[in-house]
Amino acid sequence: MFHAFNITRAIREVSSVTSLADSILEGVKKILSDINVLPSETLAIGDSPADRQVFEFAGTSIAINPKGGVEEFANYAIDGDLRKAIKFIDRLL
């Protein structure tokens, strides 16, 4: 079961963090805690080096049109058509 959440709001609530990467990770941790979901049960999707920590934290990760070498930290990397991610997401359901 997938849960919808607002990462931007969660990041704002984590006021003690300074870097974007730390803010993203702390925001994700807060959301997972709030909805009682384990990191191993999550799928992270991103495209920039700021997503590296979340890729390493999540159970599965997809780098979409990655920048700055972040694909090295993702389970899957997709270039071009974002619809290619659907086959990976379907496997997880």
Jmol script that loads the backbone (N, CA, C; Angstrom):
load data "model"
ATOM      1  N   MET A   1       0.840  -1.175   0.000  1.00  0.00           N
ATOM      2  CA  MET A   1       0.000   0.000   0.000  1.00  0.00           C
ATOM      3  C   MET A   1       0.888   1.242   0.000  1.00  0.00           C
ATOM      4  N   PHE A   2       0.612   2.171  -0.908  1.00  0.00           N
ATOM      5  CA  PHE A   2       1.367   3.405  -0.973  1.00  0.00           C
ATOM      6  C   PHE A   2       0.630   4.503  -0.222  1.00  0.00           C
ATOM      7  N   HIS A   3       1.394   5.358   0.421  1.00  0.00           N
ATOM      8  CA  HIS A   3       0.833   6.491   1.144  1.00  0.00           C
ATOM      9  C   HIS A   3       1.253   7.771   0.441  1.00  0.00           C
ATOM     10  N   ALA A   4       0.350   8.702   0.320  1.00  0.00           N
ATOM     11  CA  ALA A   4       0.687  10.016  -0.228  1.00  0.00           C
ATOM     12  C   ALA A   4       1.154  10.890   0.925  1.00  0.00           C
ATOM     13  N   PHE A   5       2.172  11.699   0.693  1.00  0.00           N
ATOM     14  CA  PHE A   5       2.646  12.600   1.735  1.00  0.00           C
ATOM     15  C   PHE A   5       3.260  13.839   1.113  1.00  0.00           C
ATOM     16  N   ASN A   6       3.445  14.838   1.929  1.00  0.00           N
ATOM     17  CA  ASN A   6       3.990  16.112   1.479  1.00  0.00           C
ATOM     18  C   ASN A   6       5.384  16.281   2.065  1.00  0.00           C
ATOM     19  N   ILE A   7       6.406  15.998   1.262  1.00  0.00           N
ATOM     20  CA  ILE A   7       7.786  16.090   1.747  1.00  0.00           C
ATOM     21  C   ILE A   7       8.165  17.527   2.073  1.00  0.00           C
ATOM     22  N   THR A   8       7.639  18.497   1.329  1.00  0.00           N
ATOM     23  CA  THR A   8       7.969  19.897   1.587  1.00  0.00           C
ATOM     24  C   THR A   8       7.521  20.312   2.978  1.00  0.00           C
ATOM     25  N   ARG A   9       6.309  19.939   3.361  1.00  0.00           N
ATOM     26  CA  ARG A   9       5.809  20.285   4.693  1.00  0.00           C
ATOM     27  C   ARG A   9       6.641  19.587   5.764  1.00  0.00           C
ATOM     28  N   ALA A  10       6.983  18.338   5.551  1.00  0.00           N
ATOM     29  CA  ALA A  10       7.775  17.598   6.535  1.00  0.00           C
ATOM     30  C   ALA A  10       9.154  18.216   6.699  1.00  0.00           C
ATOM     31  N   ILE A  11       9.752  18.678   5.602  1.00  0.00           N
ATOM     32  CA  ILE A  11      11.067  19.312   5.685  1.00  0.00           C
ATOM     33  C   ILE A  11      10.992  20.599   6.495  1.00  0.00           C
ATOM     34  N   ARG A  12       9.958  21.387   6.299  1.00  0.00           N
ATOM     35  CA  ARG A  12       9.800  22.619   7.068  1.00  0.00           C
ATOM     36  C   ARG A  12       9.693  22.344   8.557  1.00  0.00           C
ATOM     37  N   GLU A  13       9.094  21.216   8.920  1.00  0.00           N
ATOM     38  CA  GLU A  13       8.921  20.867  10.327  1.00  0.00           C
ATOM     39  C   GLU A  13      10.224  20.425  10.980  1.00  0.00           C
ATOM     40  N   VAL A  14      11.222  20.092  10.178  1.00  0.00           N
ATOM     41  CA  VAL A  14      12.517  19.678  10.697  1.00  0.00           C
ATOM     42  C   VAL A  14      13.421  20.902  10.673  1.00  0.00           C
ATOM     43  N   SER A  15      13.348  21.707  11.690  1.00  0.00           N
ATOM     44  CA  SER A  15      13.986  23.021  11.670  1.00  0.00           C
ATOM     45  C   SER A  15      15.465  22.998  12.030  1.00  0.00           C
ATOM     46  N   SER A  16      15.963  21.922  12.616  1.00  0.00           N
ATOM     47  CA  SER A  16      17.349  21.915  13.067  1.00  0.00           C
ATOM     48  C   SER A  16      18.336  21.498  11.987  1.00  0.00           C
ATOM     49  N   VAL A  17      17.866  21.170  10.813  1.00  0.00           N
ATOM     50  CA  VAL A  17      18.743  20.689   9.747  1.00  0.00           C
ATOM     51  C   VAL A  17      19.155  21.842   8.842  1.00  0.00           C
ATOM     52  N   THR A  18      20.369  21.762   8.321  1.00  0.00           N
ATOM     53  CA  THR A  18      20.852  22.870   7.511  1.00  0.00           C
ATOM     54  C   THR A  18      21.009  22.541   6.031  1.00  0.00           C
ATOM     55  N   SER A  19      21.549  21.379   5.690  1.00  0.00           N
ATOM     56  CA  SER A  19      21.757  21.087   4.272  1.00  0.00           C
ATOM     57  C   SER A  19      20.486  20.524   3.644  1.00  0.00           C
ATOM     58  N   LEU A  20      20.348  20.723   2.337  1.00  0.00           N
ATOM     59  CA  LEU A  20      19.182  20.205   1.618  1.00  0.00           C
ATOM     60  C   LEU A  20      19.103  18.689   1.736  1.00  0.00           C
ATOM     61  N   ALA A  21      20.226  17.993   1.542  1.00  0.00           N
ATOM     62  CA  ALA A  21      20.230  16.532   1.620  1.00  0.00           C
ATOM     63  C   ALA A  21      19.788  16.060   3.002  1.00  0.00           C
ATOM     64  N   ASP A  22      20.307  16.700   4.051  1.00  0.00           N
ATOM     65  CA  ASP A  22      19.904  16.340   5.410  1.00  0.00           C
ATOM     66  C   ASP A  22      18.425  16.632   5.631  1.00  0.00           C
ATOM     67  N   SER A  23      17.957  17.747   5.091  1.00  0.00           N
ATOM     68  CA  SER A  23      16.548  18.116   5.244  1.00  0.00           C
ATOM     69  C   SER A  23      15.638  17.095   4.575  1.00  0.00           C
ATOM     70  N   ILE A  24      16.011  16.663   3.383  1.00  0.00           N
ATOM     71  CA  ILE A  24      15.205  15.673   2.669  1.00  0.00           C
ATOM     72  C   ILE A  24      15.150  14.385   3.475  1.00  0.00           C
ATOM     73  N   LEU A  25      16.295  13.895   3.923  1.00  0.00           N
ATOM     74  CA  LEU A  25      16.329  12.648   4.676  1.00  0.00           C
ATOM     75  C   LEU A  25      15.543  12.766   5.977  1.00  0.00           C
ATOM     76  N   GLU A  26      15.728  13.826   6.702  1.00  0.00           N
ATOM     77  CA  GLU A  26      15.001  14.000   7.961  1.00  0.00           C
ATOM     78  C   GLU A  26      13.505  14.129   7.722  1.00  0.00           C
ATOM     79  N   GLY A  27      13.119  14.794   6.639  1.00  0.00           N
ATOM     80  CA  GLY A  27      11.703  14.893   6.290  1.00  0.00           C
ATOM     81  C   GLY A  27      11.110  13.535   5.990  1.00  0.00           C
ATOM     82  N   VAL A  28      11.837  12.714   5.243  1.00  0.00           N
ATOM     83  CA  VAL A  28      11.372  11.359   4.920  1.00  0.00           C
ATOM     84  C   VAL A  28      11.258  10.533   6.199  1.00  0.00           C
ATOM     85  N   LYS A  29      12.262  10.622   7.072  1.00  0.00           N
ATOM     86  CA  LYS A  29      12.211   9.875   8.337  1.00  0.00           C
ATOM     87  C   LYS A  29      10.992  10.272   9.163  1.00  0.00           C
ATOM     88  N   LYS A  30      10.690  11.560   9.205  1.00  0.00           N
ATOM     89  CA  LYS A  30       9.534  12.033   9.970  1.00  0.00           C
ATOM     90  C   LYS A  30       8.241  11.470   9.389  1.00  0.00           C
ATOM     91  N   ILE A  31       8.113  11.540   8.083  1.00  0.00           N
ATOM     92  CA  ILE A  31       6.903  11.020   7.434  1.00  0.00           C
ATOM     93  C   ILE A  31       6.746   9.528   7.718  1.00  0.00           C
ATOM     94  N   LEU A  32       7.816   8.758   7.554  1.00  0.00           N
ATOM     95  CA  LEU A  32       7.726   7.317   7.785  1.00  0.00           C
ATOM     96  C   LEU A  32       7.353   7.010   9.223  1.00  0.00           C
ATOM     97  N   SER A  33       7.896   7.777  10.147  1.00  0.00           N
ATOM     98  CA  SER A  33       7.537   7.600  11.553  1.00  0.00           C
ATOM     99  C   SER A  33       6.065   7.919  11.778  1.00  0.00           C
ATOM    100  N   ASP A  34       5.608   9.013  11.191  1.00  0.00           N
ATOM    101  CA  ASP A  34       4.204   9.437  11.357  1.00  0.00           C
ATOM    102  C   ASP A  34       3.220   8.407  10.825  1.00  0.00           C
ATOM    103  N   ILE A  35       3.580   7.723   9.734  1.00  0.00           N
ATOM    104  CA  ILE A  35       2.643   6.761   9.132  1.00  0.00           C
ATOM    105  C   ILE A  35       3.032   5.311   9.425  1.00  0.00           C
ATOM    106  N   ASN A  36       4.042   5.138  10.300  1.00  0.00           N
ATOM    107  CA  ASN A  36       4.454   3.811  10.755  1.00  0.00           C
ATOM    108  C   ASN A  36       4.852   2.886   9.602  1.00  0.00           C
ATOM    109  N   VAL A  37       5.759   3.375   8.751  1.00  0.00           N
ATOM    110  CA  VAL A  37       6.268   2.602   7.616  1.00  0.00           C
ATOM    111  C   VAL A  37       7.779   2.457   7.783  1.00  0.00           C
ATOM    112  N   LEU A  38       8.289   1.265   7.555  1.00  0.00           N
ATOM    113  CA  LEU A  38       9.725   1.002   7.662  1.00  0.00           C
ATOM    114  C   LEU A  38      10.453   1.493   6.410  1.00  0.00           C
ATOM    115  N   PRO A  39      11.720   1.888   6.557  1.00  0.00           N
ATOM    116  CA  PRO A  39      12.504   2.291   5.386  1.00  0.00           C
ATOM    117  C   PRO A  39      12.549   1.193   4.318  1.00  0.00           C
ATOM    118  N   SER A  40      12.603  -0.053   4.743  1.00  0.00           N
ATOM    119  CA  SER A  40      12.664  -1.168   3.786  1.00  0.00           C
ATOM    120  C   SER A  40      11.396  -1.286   2.949  1.00  0.00           C
ATOM    121  N   GLU A  41      10.329  -0.627   3.375  1.00  0.00           N
ATOM    122  CA  GLU A  41       9.055  -0.668   2.667  1.00  0.00           C
ATOM    123  C   GLU A  41       8.847   0.544   1.761  1.00  0.00           C
ATOM    124  N   THR A  42       9.914   1.333   1.572  1.00  0.00           N
ATOM    125  CA  THR A  42       9.767   2.571   0.808  1.00  0.00           C
ATOM    126  C   THR A  42      10.473   2.513  -0.541  1.00  0.00           C
ATOM    127  N   LEU A  43       9.986   3.345  -1.444  1.00  0.00           N
ATOM    128  CA  LEU A  43      10.584   3.551  -2.757  1.00  0.00           C
ATOM    129  C   LEU A  43      10.919   5.034  -2.866  1.00  0.00           C
ATOM    130  N   ALA A  44      12.185   5.331  -3.067  1.00  0.00           N
ATOM    131  CA  ALA A  44      12.618   6.716  -3.251  1.00  0.00           C
ATOM    132  C   ALA A  44      12.851   6.966  -4.734  1.00  0.00           C
ATOM    133  N   ILE A  45      12.365   8.098  -5.211  1.00  0.00           N
ATOM    134  CA  ILE A  45      12.573   8.499  -6.598  1.00  0.00           C
ATOM    135  C   ILE A  45      13.169   9.895  -6.584  1.00  0.00           C
ATOM    136  N   GLY A  46      14.262  10.093  -7.312  1.00  0.00           N
ATOM    137  CA  GLY A  46      14.894  11.400  -7.349  1.00  0.00           C
ATOM    138  C   GLY A  46      15.818  11.529  -8.534  1.00  0.00           C
ATOM    139  N   ASP A  47      16.463  12.699  -8.618  1.00  0.00           N
ATOM    140  CA  ASP A  47      17.321  12.951  -9.773  1.00  0.00           C
ATOM    141  C   ASP A  47      18.623  13.669  -9.454  1.00  0.00           C
ATOM    142  N   SER A  48      18.824  14.096  -8.214  1.00  0.00           N
ATOM    143  CA  SER A  48      19.997  14.928  -7.932  1.00  0.00           C
ATOM    144  C   SER A  48      20.832  14.371  -6.783  1.00  0.00           C
ATOM    145  N   PRO A  49      22.060  14.858  -6.639  1.00  0.00           N
ATOM    146  CA  PRO A  49      22.904  14.427  -5.531  1.00  0.00           C
ATOM    147  C   PRO A  49      22.253  14.654  -4.157  1.00  0.00           C
ATOM    148  N   ALA A  50      21.335  15.583  -4.049  1.00  0.00           N
ATOM    149  CA  ALA A  50      20.634  15.812  -2.778  1.00  0.00           C
ATOM    150  C   ALA A  50      19.772  14.614  -2.386  1.00  0.00           C
ATOM    151  N   ASP A  51      19.503  13.717  -3.326  1.00  0.00           N
ATOM    152  CA  ASP A  51      18.683  12.539  -3.053  1.00  0.00           C
ATOM    153  C   ASP A  51      19.506  11.329  -2.600  1.00  0.00           C
ATOM    154  N   ARG A  52      20.812  11.441  -2.611  1.00  0.00           N
ATOM    155  CA  ARG A  52      21.695  10.301  -2.297  1.00  0.00           C
ATOM    156  C   ARG A  52      21.364   9.670  -0.946  1.00  0.00           C
ATOM    157  N   GLN A  53      21.241  10.469   0.105  1.00  0.00           N
ATOM    158  CA  GLN A  53      20.987   9.914   1.438  1.00  0.00           C
ATOM    159  C   GLN A  53      19.667   9.154   1.485  1.00  0.00           C
ATOM    160  N   VAL A  54      18.663   9.673   0.816  1.00  0.00           N
ATOM    161  CA  VAL A  54      17.364   9.002   0.800  1.00  0.00           C
ATOM    162  C   VAL A  54      17.470   7.701   0.001  1.00  0.00           C
ATOM    163  N   PHE A  55      18.222   7.699  -1.091  1.00  0.00           N
ATOM    164  CA  PHE A  55      18.430   6.481  -1.869  1.00  0.00           C
ATOM    165  C   PHE A  55      19.076   5.402  -0.998  1.00  0.00           C
ATOM    166  N   GLU A  56      20.058   5.791  -0.203  1.00  0.00           N
ATOM    167  CA  GLU A  56      20.755   4.837   0.659  1.00  0.00           C
ATOM    168  C   GLU A  56      19.864   4.367   1.810  1.00  0.00           C
ATOM    169  N   PHE A  57      18.929   5.182   2.233  1.00  0.00           N
ATOM    170  CA  PHE A  57      18.035   4.899   3.355  1.00  0.00           C
ATOM    171  C   PHE A  57      16.847   4.029   2.941  1.00  0.00           C
ATOM    172  N   ALA A  58      16.313   4.274   1.772  1.00  0.00           N
ATOM    173  CA  ALA A  58      15.094   3.591   1.322  1.00  0.00           C
ATOM    174  C   ALA A  58      15.361   2.137   0.942  1.00  0.00           C
ATOM    175  N   GLY A  59      14.295   1.361   0.968  1.00  0.00           N
ATOM    176  CA  GLY A  59      14.407  -0.038   0.568  1.00  0.00           C
ATOM    177  C   GLY A  59      14.747  -0.194  -0.892  1.00  0.00           C
ATOM    178  N   THR A  60      14.180   0.645  -1.739  1.00  0.00           N
ATOM    179  CA  THR A  60      14.420   0.625  -3.178  1.00  0.00           C
ATOM    180  C   THR A  60      14.478   2.069  -3.670  1.00  0.00           C
ATOM    181  N   SER A  61      15.299   2.313  -4.667  1.00  0.00           N
ATOM    182  CA  SER A  61      15.403   3.681  -5.187  1.00  0.00           C
ATOM    183  C   SER A  61      15.538   3.677  -6.707  1.00  0.00           C
ATOM    184  N   ILE A  62      14.975   4.732  -7.292  1.00  0.00           N
ATOM    185  CA  ILE A  62      15.047   4.919  -8.740  1.00  0.00           C
ATOM    186  C   ILE A  62      15.553   6.329  -9.015  1.00  0.00           C
ATOM    187  N   ALA A  63      16.648   6.424  -9.752  1.00  0.00           N
ATOM    188  CA  ALA A  63      17.155   7.718 -10.219  1.00  0.00           C
ATOM    189  C   ALA A  63      16.562   7.957 -11.601  1.00  0.00           C
ATOM    190  N   ILE A  64      15.843   9.053 -11.742  1.00  0.00           N
ATOM    191  CA  ILE A  64      15.202   9.370 -13.013  1.00  0.00           C
ATOM    192  C   ILE A  64      15.899  10.581 -13.624  1.00  0.00           C
ATOM    193  N   ASN A  65      16.429  10.402 -14.837  1.00  0.00           N
ATOM    194  CA  ASN A  65      17.224  11.442 -15.498  1.00  0.00           C
ATOM    195  C   ASN A  65      18.238  12.027 -14.508  1.00  0.00           C
ATOM    196  N   PRO A  66      19.076  11.140 -13.940  1.00  0.00           N
ATOM    197  CA  PRO A  66      19.953  11.544 -12.844  1.00  0.00           C
ATOM    198  C   PRO A  66      21.032  12.545 -13.242  1.00  0.00           C
ATOM    199  N   LYS A  67      21.411  13.321 -12.232  1.00  0.00           N
ATOM    200  CA  LYS A  67      22.468  14.327 -12.373  1.00  0.00           C
ATOM    201  C   LYS A  67      23.530  14.086 -11.301  1.00  0.00           C
ATOM    202  N   GLY A  68      24.746  14.493 -11.580  1.00  0.00           N
ATOM    203  CA  GLY A  68      25.800  14.488 -10.572  1.00  0.00           C
ATOM    204  C   GLY A  68      26.203  13.128 -10.042  1.00  0.00           C
ATOM    205  N   GLY A  69      25.974  12.066 -10.802  1.00  0.00           N
ATOM    206  CA  GLY A  69      26.410  10.735 -10.378  1.00  0.00           C
ATOM    207  C   GLY A  69      25.517  10.051  -9.360  1.00  0.00           C
ATOM    208  N   VAL A  70      24.346  10.611  -9.086  1.00  0.00           N
ATOM    209  CA  VAL A  70      23.465  10.022  -8.063  1.00  0.00           C
ATOM    210  C   VAL A  70      22.989   8.626  -8.446  1.00  0.00           C
ATOM    211  N   GLU A  71      23.005   8.294  -9.725  1.00  0.00           N
ATOM    212  CA  GLU A  71      22.578   6.959 -10.158  1.00  0.00           C
ATOM    213  C   GLU A  71      23.423   5.848  -9.544  1.00  0.00           C
ATOM    214  N   GLU A  72      24.639   6.174  -9.119  1.00  0.00           N
ATOM    215  CA  GLU A  72      25.513   5.193  -8.477  1.00  0.00           C
ATOM    216  C   GLU A  72      24.944   4.703  -7.151  1.00  0.00           C
ATOM    217  N   PHE A  73      24.029   5.450  -6.562  1.00  0.00           N
ATOM    218  CA  PHE A  73      23.465   5.124  -5.258  1.00  0.00           C
ATOM    219  C   PHE A  73      22.031   4.605  -5.353  1.00  0.00           C
ATOM    220  N   ALA A  74      21.510   4.503  -6.562  1.00  0.00           N
ATOM    221  CA  ALA A  74      20.137   4.036  -6.774  1.00  0.00           C
ATOM    222  C   ALA A  74      20.140   2.573  -7.206  1.00  0.00           C
ATOM    223  N   ASN A  75      19.050   1.886  -6.913  1.00  0.00           N
ATOM    224  CA  ASN A  75      18.903   0.508  -7.381  1.00  0.00           C
ATOM    225  C   ASN A  75      18.670   0.451  -8.881  1.00  0.00           C
ATOM    226  N   TYR A  76      17.958   1.460  -9.391  1.00  0.00           N
ATOM    227  CA  TYR A  76      17.644   1.534 -10.814  1.00  0.00           C
ATOM    228  C   TYR A  76      17.874   2.957 -11.294  1.00  0.00           C
ATOM    229  N   ALA A  77      18.232   3.100 -12.562  1.00  0.00           N
ATOM    230  CA  ALA A  77      18.381   4.423 -13.176  1.00  0.00           C
ATOM    231  C   ALA A  77      17.621   4.428 -14.493  1.00  0.00           C
ATOM    232  N   ILE A  78      16.908   5.509 -14.730  1.00  0.00           N
ATOM    233  CA  ILE A  78      16.081   5.649 -15.929  1.00  0.00           C
ATOM    234  C   ILE A  78      16.427   6.969 -16.595  1.00  0.00           C
ATOM    235  N   ASP A  79      16.671   6.918 -17.890  1.00  0.00           N
ATOM    236  CA  ASP A  79      16.877   8.133 -18.668  1.00  0.00           C
ATOM    237  C   ASP A  79      15.720   8.288 -19.636  1.00  0.00           C
ATOM    238  N   GLY A  80      15.326   9.522 -19.860  1.00  0.00           N
ATOM    239  CA  GLY A  80      14.281   9.778 -20.846  1.00  0.00           C
ATOM    240  C   GLY A  80      12.888   9.684 -20.272  1.00  0.00           C
ATOM    241  N   ASP A  81      12.087   8.825 -20.870  1.00  0.00           N
ATOM    242  CA  ASP A  81      10.663   8.698 -20.571  1.00  0.00           C
ATOM    243  C   ASP A  81      10.425   8.223 -19.134  1.00  0.00           C
ATOM    244  N   LEU A  82       9.793   9.057 -18.337  1.00  0.00           N
ATOM    245  CA  LEU A  82       9.534   8.738 -16.933  1.00  0.00           C
ATOM    246  C   LEU A  82       8.588   7.551 -16.764  1.00  0.00           C
ATOM    247  N   ARG A  83       7.835   7.251 -17.794  1.00  0.00           N
ATOM    248  CA  ARG A  83       6.920   6.101 -17.708  1.00  0.00           C
ATOM    249  C   ARG A  83       7.665   4.788 -17.547  1.00  0.00           C
ATOM    250  N   LYS A  84       8.959   4.776 -17.834  1.00  0.00           N
ATOM    251  CA  LYS A  84       9.762   3.567 -17.641  1.00  0.00           C
ATOM    252  C   LYS A  84       9.785   3.141 -16.169  1.00  0.00           C
ATOM    253  N   ALA A  85       9.565   4.077 -15.271  1.00  0.00           N
ATOM    254  CA  ALA A  85       9.565   3.767 -13.836  1.00  0.00           C
ATOM    255  C   ALA A  85       8.400   2.877 -13.446  1.00  0.00           C
ATOM    256  N   ILE A  86       7.352   2.877 -14.236  1.00  0.00           N
ATOM    257  CA  ILE A  86       6.150   2.115 -13.888  1.00  0.00           C
ATOM    258  C   ILE A  86       6.444   0.628 -13.741  1.00  0.00           C
ATOM    259  N   LYS A  87       7.293   0.061 -14.604  1.00  0.00           N
ATOM    260  CA  LYS A  87       7.580  -1.370 -14.511  1.00  0.00           C
ATOM    261  C   LYS A  87       8.293  -1.699 -13.199  1.00  0.00           C
ATOM    262  N   PHE A  88       9.137  -0.817 -12.713  1.00  0.00           N
ATOM    263  CA  PHE A  88       9.802  -1.060 -11.430  1.00  0.00           C
ATOM    264  C   PHE A  88       8.821  -0.938 -10.275  1.00  0.00           C
ATOM    265  N   ILE A  89       7.963   0.048 -10.352  1.00  0.00           N
ATOM    266  CA  ILE A  89       6.958   0.248  -9.301  1.00  0.00           C
ATOM    267  C   ILE A  89       5.985  -0.921  -9.279  1.00  0.00           C
ATOM    268  N   ASP A  90       5.576  -1.399 -10.434  1.00  0.00           N
ATOM    269  CA  ASP A  90       4.667  -2.556 -10.511  1.00  0.00           C
ATOM    270  C   ASP A  90       5.269  -3.781  -9.841  1.00  0.00           C
ATOM    271  N   ARG A  91       6.565  -3.972  -9.986  1.00  0.00           N
ATOM    272  CA  ARG A  91       7.232  -5.126  -9.354  1.00  0.00           C
ATOM    273  C   ARG A  91       7.144  -5.079  -7.834  1.00  0.00           C
ATOM    274  N   LEU A  92       7.074  -3.882  -7.289  1.00  0.00           N
ATOM    275  CA  LEU A  92       7.070  -3.717  -5.836  1.00  0.00           C
ATOM    276  C   LEU A  92       5.692  -3.883  -5.217  1.00  0.00           C
ATOM    277  N   LEU A  93       4.667  -3.823  -6.029  1.00  0.00           N
ATOM    278  CA  LEU A  93       3.310  -3.905  -5.494  1.00  0.00           C
ATOM    279  C   LEU A  93       2.898  -5.303  -5.105  1.00  0.00           C
TER     280      LEU A  93
END
end "model"
wireframe off; spacefill off
backbone 0.3
color backbone group
